[in-house]
Amino acid sequence: MAAAAALGDNSNPLVYSSDSECEDLLGSLSLGEIENWDKVEESEVDPITPVEVFEIIRRLRDPEHPTLSLEQLRVVTPEQIQVTNGVTDGITRIDVEFTPTIPTCSVATLIGLTIRTKLQKCVCGANGNVKINVNIKEGTHDQEEQVNKQLNDKERCQAAIENPNLQKVLLQSGPFPSTEVPSCSSHLL
């Protein structure tokens, strides 16, 4: 009994496998492969998948409910993500639809900007030819058309991201790989 107590109450806990395809993929890589990730030639980079896009954005926090993720609130789901890897033009198109929790959601634009910013930070470094579209799911918000127009206007996006107050809000929505909020890079379409 004393030996078991020294090791802790449960010295052999049950460990469950992850439901996450992305986490399974990372778990199968060696430390050397992960450390040299940024040295991979562009021709060796596999096309991004909708599951990987979901893994990138699912843990973002809702601005109104900062203890809850967009996934927990079903604001984003894997079914709302489409990726088209352009064979002929070399452009990867990522389309993300999100569903605000209510039709009058006052932070819908902020949610969309957070999704766009996270994807720019995580996806565009590996592949410079990326077009990201973030839209509210049709029929789920009272100002859907207006918000969608703002979210997909490159100049408005850039101006919003450069605003220091908004940068703080975006960082609080994290998790971002660094403390720097990305700008809309010129290579984004």
C-alpha positions as CSV (number, residue, x, y, z in Angstrom):
1,M,0.0,0.0,0.0
2,A,2.8,2.4,0.9
3,A,4.5,1.8,-2.5
4,A,1.3,2.6,-4.4
5,A,0.8,5.8,-2.4
6,A,4.4,6.9,-3.2
7,L,3.6,6.6,-6.9
8,G,0.3,8.4,-6.7
9,D,-3.3,7.2,-6.3
10,N,-3.4,5.9,-9.9
11,S,0.0,4.7,-11.0
12,N,-1.4,3.2,-14.2
13,P,-4.1,5.5,-15.6
14,L,-6.1,4.7,-18.7
15,V,-4.8,6.7,-21.7
16,Y,-7.2,7.3,-24.5
17,S,-6.2,7.9,-28.1
18,S,-6.9,11.3,-29.6
19,D,-9.9,11.8,-31.9
20,S,-7.8,14.4,-33.7
21,E,-6.4,13.4,-37.1
22,C,-3.9,16.3,-36.9
23,E,-2.7,15.3,-33.4
24,D,-2.3,11.7,-34.6
25,L,-0.2,12.9,-37.6
26,L,2.1,15.0,-35.4
27,G,2.4,12.1,-33.0
28,S,3.7,9.9,-35.8
29,L,6.5,12.3,-36.7
30,S,10.0,11.9,-35.3
31,L,11.5,14.8,-33.3
32,G,13.9,15.4,-36.2
33,E,11.1,15.7,-38.7
34,I,9.3,18.2,-36.5
35,E,12.5,20.3,-35.9
36,N,13.2,20.4,-39.6
37,W,9.6,21.3,-40.6
38,D,10.6,24.7,-41.9
39,K,13.4,23.4,-44.0
40,V,11.1,21.3,-46.2
41,E,11.2,22.2,-49.9
42,E,7.9,23.7,-51.2
43,S,7.5,20.8,-53.6
44,E,7.5,18.4,-50.6
45,V,4.7,20.1,-48.8
46,D,1.5,18.1,-48.8
47,P,-1.7,20.0,-49.6
48,I,-3.6,21.2,-46.6
49,T,-6.8,19.3,-45.8
50,P,-10.1,20.5,-44.3
51,V,-9.3,18.5,-41.1
52,E,-6.0,20.4,-40.7
53,V,-7.8,23.7,-41.2
54,F,-10.3,22.7,-38.5
55,E,-7.5,21.7,-36.1
56,I,-6.0,25.2,-36.6
57,I,-9.1,27.2,-35.7
58,R,-11.2,24.9,-33.4
59,R,-9.6,26.1,-30.2
60,L,-10.0,29.8,-30.9
61,R,-11.9,31.5,-28.1
62,D,-15.3,33.2,-28.6
63,P,-14.9,36.9,-27.8
64,E,-18.2,37.0,-25.8
65,H,-17.5,33.7,-24.0
66,P,-13.7,33.6,-23.5
67,T,-13.8,30.3,-21.6
68,L,-15.4,28.5,-24.6
69,S,-13.8,27.6,-27.9
70,L,-15.5,28.2,-31.3
71,E,-15.7,24.4,-31.5
72,Q,-17.5,24.0,-28.2
73,L,-20.1,26.6,-29.3
74,R,-20.4,24.9,-32.8
75,V,-19.4,28.2,-34.4
76,V,-17.0,26.2,-36.5
77,T,-17.3,22.5,-37.5
78,P,-15.3,20.4,-39.9
79,E,-18.3,20.3,-42.3
80,Q,-18.1,24.1,-42.8
81,I,-14.6,24.0,-44.2
82,Q,-13.6,23.4,-47.8
83,V,-10.1,23.3,-49.3
84,T,-9.3,23.3,-53.0
85,N,-5.7,22.8,-53.9
86,G,-5.3,24.3,-57.3
87,V,-3.7,21.9,-59.6
88,T,-3.7,24.2,-62.6
89,D,-3.0,27.6,-61.0
90,G,-1.1,26.5,-57.9
91,I,-3.4,28.4,-55.6
92,T,-4.9,26.8,-52.5
93,R,-8.3,28.1,-51.6
94,I,-9.6,27.7,-48.1
95,D,-13.2,28.5,-47.5
96,V,-14.5,28.6,-43.9
97,E,-18.1,29.1,-43.0
98,F,-18.9,29.9,-39.4
99,T,-22.2,30.0,-37.6
100,P,-22.7,32.8,-35.0
101,T,-24.6,31.6,-31.9
102,I,-27.4,34.1,-32.5
103,P,-28.6,36.0,-35.6
104,T,-27.8,39.3,-33.9
105,C,-24.3,38.4,-32.8
106,S,-22.4,41.7,-32.3
107,V,-19.0,40.1,-32.6
108,A,-19.5,38.2,-35.8
109,T,-17.0,40.3,-37.7
110,L,-14.4,39.9,-34.9
111,I,-14.9,36.1,-34.9
112,G,-14.4,36.0,-38.7
113,L,-11.3,38.2,-38.4
114,T,-9.9,36.0,-35.7
115,I,-10.4,32.9,-37.9
116,R,-8.8,34.7,-40.9
117,T,-5.9,35.9,-38.9
118,K,-5.2,32.5,-37.4
119,L,-5.2,30.9,-40.8
120,Q,-2.9,33.5,-42.3
121,K,-0.4,33.0,-39.5
122,C,-0.5,29.2,-39.7
123,V,-1.1,28.3,-43.3
124,C,0.5,31.1,-45.4
125,G,4.0,30.5,-44.0
126,A,4.1,27.0,-45.5
127,N,2.5,27.9,-48.8
128,G,2.5,31.5,-50.1
129,N,-0.2,30.9,-52.7
130,V,-3.3,30.8,-50.5
131,K,-6.6,32.5,-50.8
132,I,-8.6,32.5,-47.6
133,N,-12.4,33.2,-47.6
134,V,-14.2,33.4,-44.3
135,N,-18.0,33.8,-44.4
136,I,-21.0,33.6,-42.2
137,K,-23.1,30.5,-42.9
138,E,-26.0,31.6,-45.1
139,G,-29.2,32.5,-43.2
140,T,-27.5,32.6,-39.7
141,H,-27.0,36.3,-39.2
142,D,-29.0,39.4,-39.7
143,Q,-26.2,41.3,-41.3
144,E,-24.6,38.4,-43.1
145,E,-23.9,40.1,-46.4
146,Q,-22.3,43.2,-44.8
147,V,-20.1,41.1,-42.5
148,N,-19.0,38.8,-45.3
149,K,-18.0,41.8,-47.5
150,Q,-15.9,43.2,-44.6
151,L,-14.2,39.8,-43.9
152,N,-13.1,39.3,-47.4
153,D,-11.9,42.8,-48.2
154,K,-8.1,42.7,-48.0
155,E,-7.7,46.4,-47.3
156,R,-10.2,46.4,-44.5
157,C,-8.6,43.3,-43.0
158,Q,-5.2,44.9,-43.1
159,A,-6.5,48.1,-41.4
160,A,-8.3,46.1,-38.7
161,I,-5.2,44.0,-38.0
162,E,-3.0,47.0,-37.7
163,N,-5.2,48.6,-35.0
164,P,-3.4,48.1,-31.7
165,N,-6.6,47.7,-29.7
166,L,-7.9,45.0,-32.1
167,Q,-4.5,43.3,-32.0
168,K,-4.9,42.8,-28.2
169,V,-8.4,41.3,-28.7
170,L,-7.1,39.0,-31.4
171,L,-4.3,37.8,-29.2
172,Q,-6.8,37.1,-26.4
173,S,-8.8,34.9,-28.8
174,G,-5.6,32.9,-29.3
175,P,-4.0,30.5,-29.3
176,F,-1.5,32.0,-31.8
177,P,1.9,30.4,-32.4
178,S,3.6,33.7,-31.2
179,T,2.6,36.9,-29.6
180,E,2.6,38.7,-33.0
181,V,-0.6,39.1,-34.9
182,P,0.2,38.6,-38.6
183,S,-0.5,41.2,-41.2
184,C,-2.2,40.5,-44.4
185,S,0.8,39.5,-46.5
186,S,1.1,40.7,-50.0
187,H,1.2,37.2,-51.3
188,L,-2.3,36.6,-50.1
189,L,-4.8,36.9,-52.8
